[in-house]
Amino acid sequence: MVAKKTRQPEVTLRRMELSDVGHLLRLMGDDQVSYNTHWETLNTREDAMEYLKGTILPHPWFRAVCFDGTPVGFLSAKPKLGRNTCRAELSGSVIRENWSQGIMTAALRIAVAAIFKEFPAVQRLEALVALENAAAQKALGKAGFTKEGEHRKFNAKKGRLWDMARYSVIRVDPKL
């Protein structure tokens, strides 16, 4: 008897749409998800729609992380300006139910290739992550990012000072 192969769920990235407002609220409305982020927890569908229209849709590179076609998170990259156009800052998150499933690692790998293709001037992607967020650091490492160091009392947000770890990947790093 031949064992039947089961299909692995697929991780993809796509532009966010107005119809994603419910998924966005599910992600950004969770205090545990927003704890390590720069955004404030969204409380209503109206707040989520305002954030979607005012921040996400005009953003230069903001993608929904989809798991089998359903948005479960996001990744965003913001290229720097002026003499720093060689760099872009990367951030992202997934809903709590999908933590520790490898989704962010897979999405990061896809994103790195897409960002380097879409922004030819970008040579370096950087990510700052709260030092206490071990899961995010693990995902970045598995996706090929290098930990460059730690910054003590680097970021003031949500009423406290945060220690941050800096990760990067550069265009010439070996492909995974």
N, C-alpha and C positions, 0 to 999 in steps of 0.2 A: 504494500500500500504506500502510495506517494503522499507525503505530507503536503497539504495545501498551503501555499504562500499567502500570508495576509498582507494587504497593502498598508504601508506606513502612512500615517497622516502627513499631508504636505504643508510645509511652511512657505508662504509667499508674501511679497510686499506689493502694495498698490496705493495709489493716491487715496486720501480720505475724501469722503463725500458727505453731503448734508444728511443723507440717510444713515450715516454712522453715528448719529448723535446718541442713540441709546447705548451703543457699545462704548462710546467715549465716557458717558456718565458712569457706566459700570466700572470702568477703569479709574477715572479721575475722581469718582465719588467715593472711593474706598480709602479711608484714613490709613490703613496699613500699607496700601500701595503708594500713596502720596507722601508717606512719612520721610523717605529718603530723597525726595524730589524738590525741585524749586517751586512747583506749583502748589497753590492752596487747593484743598479738597473742594470739589464742586458739589453743591447741594441740590440743585434742581435741574430739570431738563432744559429750562430756559438758560441757566448759567452755562450748561454744556454747549448749547446752540450758539450762545454769544462767543464763547471761547473758540468754537469750531469756525465760526464766520470771521472773527476778528484776528485770530492768531494762527490757526492751523492752515486754513485755505490759502491765505496770502504768503505763507512761509515758503522759502525757496526749495526746501526738500523735507517734506513731512510725509511719512508713509505709514499706513496701517499694516501691522504685522498680523497676517491671517493664518489661522490653523484650520486646514481643510476648508478654506473659503470664508471662514467666519473671523472677523476682526477680534483679536484678543490682546492687542497692545499697539505700540507705535515705536518708530525710530525716527529721529530727526537729525539732520545735519545742517549746520549753519556755516557756510564759508565765510572766512574773515575778509575784511576789506583792506584797501591800501597796500602797504608793503607786506602785509600778512596774508595775502591771497593764496599763499601756498598751504594754508592750514584751514581745516574745518573742525568745528566742535560737534561731537556726536552725543546724543542722549536718547533714552528710550525706557520703556517699561512694558510689562505684561500684567494681565489681571491675575489676581492671587490664585485662582483655581488652576492656572497654568504655570505656576512657579515650579522650578526644578524638574522640568520635562524636556529641556534642551531646545525649547522653542526660540529663546532669545539668542542662543549660540548660533543656531541655523540662520536666524534672521540677520544677525550681525555679519555673517559670512556673505550673505546675499547683498546686504547693504554696502559693504566695503567695495565690492566689485562695481556695483551700480554707481556709487558716488564718485569713484575714481574715473569711471567712464563719462558720467554726465558733467563733471567739473575737471577738465583737463589741467587747469592751473593748480588744483589741490594735489599736494604731494604727501600730506600728512593729515591723518584723522586723529583727533584727541578726544579722550573721554575722562571726565572727572567723576569719581564715584565716592560716596561716603565710605570712609574707612571701615565702618561697622557693617557695611553691606557686602558681606562675604560672597553671597550668591552672584551679585552683579560682577564682582571681581573675577570669580571663577568663569562666568560666561565670557567675559572679555578675553581672558587668558586662553580659553578653549577656541575662541574665534581667531586667534592669532595676534592679539594685541600684546604689547610688552609693557609691563609695569615699570615706570620710570622713576617713581619715587612717591613720597608722602609729603603732604603739606599740613603742618599743624595749625589749628585755629584759622583755617583758610577761608571758610565761607560762613557768613552770618545769615541764618535763615530760621524762620519759625521759632524765634526767641532763644536761639542758642548758637554757639560757635561749633563748627563742624571740622573735623580732621578729614582730609580728602586724599585719595590716591589718584595719581595721574597715569593713564594708559595711552598708548599710541600704536598706530600701525602706519607704515609709510608705503608709498606706491611700489617701491622696489623690494619690499619684504617678500619672502617666498610665499607662493600661493598654497593654501591648504587644500 
